[in-house]
Amino acid sequence: MTDQIEKLEAQVNALAQAVLRLAAVAEVNGQFQPEQLRELRWPGAAFEPEAIRTMGWLCDELAAAREARQLREQAG
């Protein structure tokens, strides 16, 4: 069971990394603002509390990446 949980954790981590990279590219191209993810809901489906916390974490990570890019641009 522990191996299965570790495998699931690794898969979720990989998906989170992919979402962060895709969202960062979309943001840089002006296609959306990360804050929009905080309010994202699938029609007719409840959002679990853990999912809400995870979306908040993703938004925070994207905001930190945006700040880092802006600081690099200002310094460069």
RAJO-V659064 format. One record per backbone hydrogen bond with DSSP energy under -1.0 kcal/mol. NH is the residue of the N-H (numbers start at 0). CO is the residue of the C=O. Records with the same first field share a line. If there is no record, write none. Layout:
BEGIN
NH = CO ; CO
END
This chain:
BEGIN
4 = 0
5 = 1
6 = 2
7 = 3
8 = 4
9 = 5
10 = 6
11 = 7
12 = 8
13 = 9
14 = 10
15 = 11
16 = 12
17 = 13
18 = 14
19 = 15
20 = 16
21 = 17
22 = 18
23 = 19
24 = 20
25 = 21
26 = 22
27 = 23
28 = 24
29 = 26
30 = 25
35 = 32
36 = 33
37 = 34
39 = 36
44 = 41
51 = 47
52 = 48
53 = 49
54 = 50
55 = 51
56 = 52
57 = 53
58 = 54
59 = 55
60 = 56
61 = 57
62 = 58
63 = 59
64 = 60
65 = 61
66 = 62
67 = 63
68 = 64
69 = 65
70 = 66
71 = 67
72 = 68
73 = 69
74 = 70
75 = 71
END
